[in-house]
């Protein structure tokens, strides 16, 4: 696929950029849709949330769990709205329960 390609993943979508795949939104079922489209097992380079609505972030924990054991070296950037507590709380819970050494950074937009 060429840079700029878009793959629809249900309510979310992934876009290929020069530094890897960028996932836009992560509703429930995104992890399954990611695998079904044969996208990289190491996951996206970045996840971007345009809102903190529960339906948009419902699949984040499952997607992160799918990255366990993938020997990821690249930092996963997660960009979420300013003052959003939902995304950061989900990531913190996942790090504490599953993979405290996972390379992830949280940034606000």
ZIRAUR-V76140 format. One record per residue. N is the residue number from 0. RES is the residue in three letters. PHI is phi in radians with two decimals (999 if undefined). Layout:
# ZIRAUR-V76140
N;RES;PHI + N;RES;PHI
This chain:
# ZIRAUR-V76140
0;UNK;999 + 1;UNK;-1.76 + 2;UNK;-0.95 + 3;UNK;1.74 + 4;UNK;-1.05 + 5;UNK;-2.12 + 6;UNK;-2.09 + 7;UNK;-1.35 + 8;UNK;-2.19 + 9;UNK;1.25 + 10;UNK;-1.42 + 11;UNK;-1.75 + 12;UNK;-2.60 + 13;UNK;-2.05 + 14;UNK;-2.20 + 15;UNK;-1.39 + 16;UNK;-2.05 + 17;UNK;-1.06 + 18;UNK;-1.74 + 19;UNK;2.23 + 20;UNK;-1.39 + 21;UNK;-1.99 + 22;UNK;-1.68 + 23;UNK;-1.89 + 24;UNK;1.43 + 25;UNK;-2.69 + 26;UNK;-1.24 + 27;UNK;-0.94 + 28;UNK;1.65 + 29;UNK;-1.13 + 30;UNK;-1.06 + 31;UNK;-1.16 + 32;UNK;-1.15 + 33;UNK;-1.05 + 34;UNK;-1.14 + 35;UNK;-1.12 + 36;UNK;-1.57 + 37;UNK;1.00 + 38;UNK;-1.38 + 39;UNK;-0.95 + 40;UNK;-1.09 + 41;UNK;-1.28 + 42;UNK;1.51 + 43;UNK;-1.32 + 44;UNK;-1.33 + 45;UNK;-2.64 + 46;UNK;-2.12 + 47;UNK;-2.07 + 48;UNK;-1.93 + 49;UNK;-1.56 + 50;UNK;-2.61 + 51;UNK;-1.84 + 52;UNK;-1.04 + 53;UNK;-0.92 + 54;UNK;-1.19 + 55;UNK;-1.37 + 56;UNK;-1.89 + 57;UNK;-1.04 + 58;UNK;-1.71 + 59;UNK;-1.11 + 60;UNK;-1.05 + 61;UNK;-1.13 + 62;UNK;-1.08 + 63;UNK;-1.09 + 64;UNK;-1.06 + 65;UNK;-1.18 + 66;UNK;-1.56 + 67;UNK;-1.11 + 68;UNK;1.44 + 69;UNK;-1.59 + 70;UNK;0.92 + 71;UNK;-1.30 + 72;UNK;-1.86 + 73;UNK;-1.28 + 74;UNK;-1.19 + 75;UNK;-1.49 + 76;UNK;-1.56 + 77;UNK;-2.08 + 78;UNK;-1.90 + 79;UNK;-2.36 + 80;UNK;-1.09 + 81;UNK;-1.00 + 82;UNK;1.25 + 83;UNK;-1.41 + 84;UNK;-1.79 + 85;UNK;-1.09 + 86;UNK;-1.11 + 87;UNK;-1.11 + 88;UNK;-1.17 + 89;UNK;-1.10 + 90;UNK;-1.13 + 91;UNK;-1.08 + 92;UNK;-1.10 + 93;UNK;-1.14 + 94;UNK;-1.04 + 95;UNK;-1.17 + 96;UNK;-1.59 + 97;UNK;-2.14 + 98;UNK;-2.68 + 99;UNK;-1.09 + 100;UNK;-1.72 + 101;UNK;-1.15 + 102;UNK;-1.37 + 103;UNK;-2.42 + 104;UNK;-2.30 + 105;UNK;-1.88 + 106;UNK;-2.33 + 107;UNK;-1.83 + 108;UNK;-2.07
